[in-house]
Amino acid sequence: MSNFSTETEEFVSVTKVGRNFGQYLEALQKDEKEKFIILRNNEPEAVLLTMEMYQMLQTKLQELEELLEDLVTSREIAARVEDKKNLKSAVTLEELGKRHGLEK
């Protein structure tokens, strides 16, 4: 691994990764690094990570999406409950007329 640095820096150029892909992959597999952020023209372009890390991130994303869906559902239910409470205290037009002596 003569051309490969084990510094804590995770940013690498696309050229460097292309020339030393195996070494970067090995560093990930040996847990020397969690990920490499690949730069093109000094801008982040992609991320290189292990399959295990990718699957873990996918699982967490799915869990978060499910939690968000549950939150939205619970807010919709709370709004419906509140609407029902408001309907129970609502007065019909006929009742309002009777209260104010406006019966036909």
C-alpha positions as CSV (number, residue, x, y, z in Angstrom):
1,M,0.0,0.0,0.0
2,S,2.7,2.4,-0.9
3,N,0.5,5.1,-2.5
4,F,-2.3,4.7,0.0
5,S,-2.5,7.0,3.0
6,T,-4.2,5.9,6.3
7,E,-4.7,9.4,7.5
8,T,-8.0,10.3,9.0
9,E,-8.9,12.3,5.9
10,E,-11.9,10.8,4.2
11,F,-12.0,13.0,1.1
12,V,-10.2,11.6,-2.0
13,S,-10.2,12.6,-5.6
14,V,-11.9,10.5,-8.2
15,T,-8.6,10.1,-9.9
16,K,-6.9,8.8,-6.8
17,V,-9.7,6.3,-6.1
18,G,-9.6,5.2,-9.8
19,R,-5.9,4.5,-9.5
20,N,-6.0,2.8,-6.1
21,F,-9.5,1.4,-5.8
22,G,-8.5,-1.9,-4.3
23,Q,-6.5,-0.2,-1.6
24,Y,-9.5,2.1,-0.7
25,L,-11.8,-1.0,-0.6
26,E,-9.3,-2.8,1.6
27,A,-9.2,0.1,4.0
28,L,-13.0,0.0,4.3
29,Q,-13.0,-3.8,4.8
30,K,-10.4,-3.6,7.5
31,D,-12.4,-0.8,9.3
32,E,-9.6,1.6,8.9
33,K,-12.2,4.0,7.4
34,E,-16.0,4.1,7.6
35,K,-16.4,5.8,4.2
36,F,-14.6,7.8,1.5
37,I,-16.1,10.9,0.0
38,I,-15.0,11.1,-3.6
39,L,-14.4,14.5,-5.0
40,R,-14.6,15.5,-8.6
41,N,-13.2,19.0,-9.3
42,N,-13.0,19.5,-5.5
43,E,-16.7,18.9,-5.1
44,P,-18.3,15.9,-3.4
45,E,-19.5,13.5,-6.1
46,A,-20.0,10.1,-4.4
47,V,-19.4,8.1,-1.3
48,L,-17.6,4.8,-1.1
49,L,-18.6,2.5,1.8
50,T,-18.9,-1.1,2.6
51,M,-22.0,-3.1,1.7
52,E,-22.6,-3.7,5.5
53,M,-22.6,0.1,6.1
54,Y,-24.9,0.7,3.1
55,Q,-27.4,-2.0,4.3
56,M,-27.3,-0.5,7.8
57,L,-28.0,3.0,6.4
58,Q,-30.9,1.5,4.3
59,T,-32.4,-0.1,7.4
60,K,-32.2,3.1,9.4
61,L,-33.7,5.1,6.5
62,Q,-36.6,2.6,6.3
63,E,-37.1,2.8,10.1
64,L,-37.2,6.6,9.9
65,E,-39.6,6.6,7.0
66,E,-41.9,4.3,9.0
67,L,-41.6,6.5,12.1
68,L,-42.5,9.6,10.0
69,E,-45.5,7.7,8.5
70,D,-46.6,6.8,12.0
71,L,-46.2,10.4,13.1
72,V,-48.3,11.7,10.2
73,T,-51.0,9.1,10.9
74,S,-51.1,10.0,14.6
75,R,-51.4,13.7,13.7
76,E,-54.3,12.9,11.3
77,I,-56.0,10.9,14.0
78,A,-55.6,13.7,16.5
79,A,-57.0,16.2,14.1
80,R,-60.1,13.9,13.5
81,V,-60.6,13.5,17.2
82,E,-60.5,17.2,17.7
83,D,-62.9,17.7,14.8
84,K,-65.3,15.2,16.5
85,K,-65.0,17.2,19.7
86,N,-65.9,20.3,17.9
87,L,-68.9,18.7,16.2
88,K,-70.3,17.6,19.5
89,S,-70.4,21.2,20.7
90,A,-71.8,22.4,17.4
91,V,-75.3,23.8,17.3
92,T,-77.6,23.2,14.4
93,L,-79.3,26.2,12.7
94,E,-82.6,25.0,14.0
95,E,-81.4,24.9,17.6
96,L,-79.8,28.3,17.2
97,G,-83.1,29.7,16.0
98,K,-85.0,28.2,19.0
99,R,-82.5,29.8,21.4
100,H,-83.0,33.2,20.0
101,G,-86.7,33.0,19.5
102,L,-86.5,32.9,15.7
103,E,-88.7,29.8,15.3
104,K,-90.8,29.6,12.2
